Amino acid sequence: MPESEIGVVGLGTMGAMLTLNIADNGFRVSAYNRTHARVTELMETAGNLARRIAPCKSVEALVQSLKRPRNVILMVPAGSVVDAQIDALQPLLDDDDLIIDMGNANFHDTRRRAQAAHEAGRPYLGVGISGGAEGARFGPSIMGGGPRESWDRVAHILDVIAADHEGQPCARWMGEDGAGHFVKTVHNGIEYADMQLIAEAYGVMRDGMGMAAEECAEVFTRWNDGVLKSYLVEISGKVAAARDDSTGTPALDVILDRAGQKGTGRWTVIESQMLGAPVPVIEAAVGARNMSAMRHLRLQGASLYRPNACRLDDGLEIQDLEQALIAGKILCYAQGFDLLYKASTDFGWSLPMPGIAEIWREGCIIRSAMLNDTAAALREAPGTNLALADHFRALMDKNVDGLRKTALAAQAARLPVPALAAALAYFDTLTCERTTANMLQAQRDYFGAHGFERIDGEGAHHGPWHGHDLDGNSTQG
Ligand SMILES: NC(=O)c1ccc[n+]([C@@H]2O[C@H](COP(=O)([O-])OP(=O)(O)OC[C@H]3O[C@@H](n4cnc5c(N)ncnc54)[C@H](OP(=O)(O)O)[C@@H]3O)[C@@H](O)[C@H]2O)c1
């Protein structure tokens, strides 16, 4: 007798937790995994919830166990695995059966799959989820994309398995085709930047101020009571306080400084470049992870160029660092939401901008107190860069000096702070009335006759060098 409301294909870290979450919320769910041992393991650890989980030995069995019209979640690695799973499922499904890709797909892939599904007259959703294993189990933030009616069909399940913020589910439909996966990608880009800013503050404390990991932990814990209150600051305090089991030393001190990544940060940067919506703090964060991976080069560089220990300006205080993080975080949100706004316009999605900030308030990795004010600012002044919105302008006024002081002191002491420095450069550019792009335009006109606008008139103009061979060589580059 088919009786499951929904099925999950892929019971890795996320799929297994999501299955338990669905069952915990009263739904009967079918579970399938390529390696059957994971299904057995899930059933063994499910306890009481096992009665609502139907273990399946094949995709065919999973399909047969589902109520019609069927709903199937894919929780497998992004890319070709998703296509392979769709190909395996499609012949077994009816036209009105719904496939929901809840992995971290590249939104271009989701658009392509959504288009193919649309042409075949089949429903398809691309849904981003955030919150790691704990979120998947107890309430993630859920960002949906695809036909509205398909979202509505499973919203009663997604709303209750999602995190809850003061009675509101942290699950929302973002728009057609790849909108959900795009928002999830930018979420991850902001996550990279948020993490890098915190790591740089830790670096200034550790290497510039000579603080032990436990002392850094106290600072993070204190910051988590203020404007910076967030999951990432909270866990930074916890990891800094933790001790390594085998050596008894601070756990942070035995962890190699080589960071991993799975690609969503990089995708954010690529899309920002394609859309012409700059996200330099996120770029710096992705670049920092790449630099961290080039350990052999860094060791060579350190041995060649850094004979002396760095000294940090004695005047720099913990309070300056806190201000630097506050300002950096605002600027990183400003960039992320500007990118979302640009994508919304270019892809015709009408992304619910304040709604995005709202569903990020709980369940996801970047959840933070500041997202409340972000949602309010986006609602009050739609399309305005957050750093220019009233609430955040006042906060920037209070904190930008700390960002400047920290970035300059760290750089003078040769401490790498790429994200803090990028945040400061972004702010200085955003608030610069006359940049040096007039020089760029002149250069472009000189070598390529591209023309430029004048400050005192309309239309395209050329400079006095145009058509002249100023130095005896061609002016055409
Ligand atoms: N981990 C996170 O914090 C997180 C957060 C949000 C989103 N995500 C996304 O969620 C998705 C799943 O992530 P995860 O962390 O759960 O991954 P995972 O622990 O590595 O699990 C991957 C699952 O996919 C299955 N799989 C892998 N290759 C397959 C193939 N060729 N054919 C069929 N099944 C295959 C695996 O089955 P076997 O057991 O047979 O290998 C396993 O069940 C990914 O897109 C990931 O980016 C992850």
The ligand as a Gaussian input file, in Angstrom:
#p B3LYP/6-31G(d) Opt

LIG

0 1
 N       26.648000      19.003000       4.527000
 C       26.085000      20.200000       4.614000
 O       26.253000      20.951000       5.594000
 C       25.169000      20.678000       3.512000
 C       24.352000      21.797000       3.741000
 C       23.472000      22.196000       2.749000
 C       23.420000      21.536000       1.553000
 N       24.253000      20.461000       1.342000
 C       24.134000      19.787000       0.044000
 O       23.325000      18.652000       0.205000
 C       23.738000      17.631000      -0.711000
 C       24.079000      16.380000       0.078000
 O       25.128000      16.722000       0.970000
 P       25.612000      15.739000       2.142000
 O       26.483000      16.561000       3.022000
 O       24.470000      15.012000       2.719000
 O       26.541000      14.736000       1.296000
 P       27.112000      13.306000       1.735000
 O       27.082000      13.142000       3.203000
 O       28.421000      13.183000       1.039000
 O       26.067000      12.294000       1.094000
 C       25.952000      12.176000      -0.285000
 C       24.827000      11.208000      -0.598000
 O       24.713000      11.119000      -2.007000
 C       24.847000       9.762000      -2.411000
 N       25.586000       9.683000      -3.655000
 C       26.823000      10.161000      -3.912000
 N       27.160000       9.889000      -5.179000
 C       26.131000       9.209000      -5.717000
 C       25.891000       8.650000      -6.982000
 N       26.803000       8.762000      -7.976000
 N       24.730000       8.012000      -7.188000
 C       23.819000       7.896000      -6.213000
 N       23.968000       8.420000      -4.973000
 C       25.130000       9.054000      -4.740000
 C       25.621000       9.086000      -1.323000
 O       25.307000       7.714000      -1.359000
 P       26.369000       6.584000      -0.892000
 O       26.096000       6.385000       0.555000
 O       26.013000       5.400000      -1.724000
 O       27.743000       7.097000      -1.176000
 C       25.072000       9.798000      -0.093000
 O       23.853000       9.271000       0.293000
 C       24.902000      18.216000      -1.489000
 O       24.450000      18.826000      -2.658000
 C       25.433000      19.268000      -0.545000
 O       26.164000      20.285000      -1.200000
 C       25.112000      20.017000       2.290000

